Amino acid sequence: MKPLFRFALAALLVWAALHCLWTARTGLRDSARPADALLVLGNTVNPDGQPSERLRARLDKALALYRAGLAPKVVVSGGLGQEGHYEGLAMGRYLVAQGVPRPAVIIDDLGRTTRATAENFATIARRRHFRSVIAVSQFYHLPRTAYLLSRAGRFRIYTAHAEYFELRDLYSLLREFPAYYWARLRY
């Protein structure tokens, strides 16, 4: 039994390593093309109500794509953070303060999970007749986000990663291994 356990553990570690390599390669390769909307996934809002550095990097990437004319609308999605602020609202305020016209910003404050964000975006897309989206998040988050968006609706999905890297990304990359397959099992 011991050799079988070692083999299984080794196989799991190889699978996790290959998955992490695939996630990093996929997530770091932006596929942004002209689309009907940008979708920025939420993250921490500081206690003062301002986006964290990680979230600001996502918003700045979306802002650059918006200014480049890749999409006329920006959907910001997140839930109520433990800091007491709605992520979507804070993200919308940030974009408007950076010059994005308020009518171009669509706020989803019910996107507490990646799956909820994907489902909420699908609802918004049906109502507004969006047929394509550029998802913006950290690189490690994009493969799972794209998968969940593909399950939630029928639209072309492009991705763009935030230009923000930190040591915590290693943990997040490893966390995406079970999260990705859990999403595939449940959806």
C-alpha positions in Angstrom: 0.0 0.0 0.0 2.9 2.4 0.7 4.2 2.3 -2.9 0.7 2.9 -4.2 0.2 5.9 -1.9 3.6 7.3 -3.0 2.7 6.8 -6.7 -0.7 8.5 -6.1 0.9 11.4 -4.3 3.6 11.8 -7.0 0.9 11.7 -9.7 -1.1 14.3 -7.9 1.9 16.6 -7.5 2.8 16.2 -11.2 -0.8 17.0 -12.1 -0.8 20.1 -9.9 2.5 21.3 -11.3 1.3 20.8 -14.9 -2.0 22.5 -14.1 -0.2 25.5 -12.5 2.1 25.8 -15.6 -1.0 25.7 -17.9 -2.8 28.3 -15.7 0.2 30.7 -15.7 0.7 30.3 -19.4 -2.9 30.8 -20.3 -3.5 33.6 -17.8 -0.5 35.6 -18.9 -1.4 35.4 -22.5 -3.9 38.2 -23.1 -6.4 37.6 -25.8 -8.2 41.0 -25.6 -10.0 41.9 -28.8 -12.8 44.4 -29.4 -15.8 43.3 -27.4 -19.2 44.5 -26.2 -18.0 44.8 -22.6 -15.2 44.5 -20.1 -15.8 42.5 -17.0 -13.6 43.4 -14.0 -13.7 40.8 -11.2 -13.7 42.2 -7.6 -11.2 41.9 -4.9 -10.3 43.6 -1.6 -11.5 47.2 -0.9 -9.4 48.9 1.8 -11.1 50.0 5.0 -11.1 53.6 3.7 -13.2 52.5 0.7 -10.5 52.7 -1.9 -9.5 49.7 -4.1 -6.6 47.7 -2.9 -3.4 47.7 -5.0 -4.4 44.4 -6.6 -7.9 45.6 -7.4 -6.6 48.9 -8.6 -4.3 47.0 -11.0 -7.4 45.2 -12.4 -9.2 48.5 -12.8 -6.3 50.2 -14.4 -6.0 47.3 -17.0 -9.7 47.7 -17.8 -9.3 51.5 -18.0 -6.4 51.1 -20.5 -8.5 48.7 -22.6 -11.5 51.0 -22.4 -9.5 54.0 -23.4 -8.0 52.0 -26.3 -11.6 51.6 -27.5 -11.8 47.8 -27.0 -15.2 48.0 -25.3 -17.9 50.6 -24.7 -19.1 49.3 -21.3 -17.3 48.2 -18.2 -19.0 45.8 -15.8 -17.6 45.7 -12.3 -18.5 42.8 -10.2 -17.9 41.9 -6.5 -19.7 41.4 -3.3 -19.7 43.0 0.2 -16.2 42.6 1.5 -15.3 41.9 5.1 -14.0 45.5 5.3 -17.6 46.7 5.0 -17.6 48.0 1.4 -19.3 46.8 -1.7 -16.6 46.0 -4.2 -18.6 46.8 -7.3 -19.6 50.2 -6.0 -16.0 51.1 -5.0 -14.8 49.9 -8.4 -17.4 51.9 -10.2 -16.5 55.1 -8.3 -12.8 54.5 -9.1 -13.5 54.2 -12.9 -15.7 57.3 -12.9 -13.1 59.3 -11.0 -10.6 58.2 -13.7 -12.9 59.7 -16.4 -15.1 56.8 -17.5 -18.6 58.2 -18.1 -21.0 56.9 -15.4 -23.4 55.4 -18.1 -20.5 53.3 -19.4 -20.1 51.6 -16.0 -22.4 48.7 -14.9 -22.2 47.7 -11.3 -22.9 44.2 -10.0 -22.7 44.1 -6.2 -23.8 40.5 -6.0 -20.7 38.9 -7.5 -19.5 37.3 -4.2 -17.9 34.4 -6.0 -16.4 33.9 -9.5 -19.4 31.7 -10.4 -21.8 34.4 -9.2 -20.0 37.0 -11.2 -20.2 34.8 -14.3 -23.9 34.1 -13.9 -24.6 37.8 -13.1 -22.7 38.8 -16.2 -24.6 36.3 -18.3 -27.9 37.9 -17.1 -26.5 41.4 -17.9 -25.3 40.2 -21.3 -28.7 38.8 -22.2 -30.5 42.0 -21.2 -28.0 44.3 -23.1 -27.4 41.9 -26.0 -23.7 41.6 -25.3 -22.1 38.9 -27.5 -18.5 39.3 -26.3 -16.6 40.1 -23.1 -13.0 40.8 -22.0 -12.6 39.4 -18.5 -10.0 41.2 -16.4 -8.4 39.8 -13.3 -5.1 38.4 -12.0 -3.5 35.9 -14.4 -4.1 32.9 -12.2 -7.8 33.6 -12.0 -8.5 34.0 -15.7 -8.7 30.3 -16.8 -11.4 29.5 -14.2 -13.2 32.7 -14.9 -13.3 32.0 -18.7 -14.5 28.5 -18.0 -17.3 29.7 -15.7 -18.3 32.5 -18.2 -18.5 29.9 -21.0 -20.8 27.8 -18.8 -23.0 30.8 -17.9 -23.7 32.2 -21.3 -23.2 32.2 -25.0 -20.7 34.9 -25.8 -17.1 35.2 -27.0 -14.7 35.4 -24.1 -11.4 37.2 -24.2 -9.0 37.8 -21.2 -6.6 40.4 -20.0 -4.5 40.1 -16.8 -3.7 42.8 -14.4 -0.1 44.1 -14.3 0.3 43.4 -10.6 2.4 40.6 -9.2 3.2 39.6 -5.6 4.5 36.7 -3.7 1.0 35.8 -2.7 0.4 34.8 -6.4 2.2 31.5 -5.8 -0.3 30.6 -3.1 -3.2 31.8 -5.4 -1.8 29.8 -8.3 -1.7 26.6 -6.2 -5.2 27.4 -4.9 -6.6 27.6 -8.4 -5.7 23.9 -9.0 -8.5 22.5 -6.8 -10.7 25.6 -7.5 -10.6 25.0 -11.2 -11.6 21.3 -11.0 -14.1 22.0 -8.3 -15.8 24.5 -10.7 -15.8 21.9 -13.5 -17.4 19.3 -11.2 -20.1 21.6 -9.9 -20.9 23.4 -13.2 
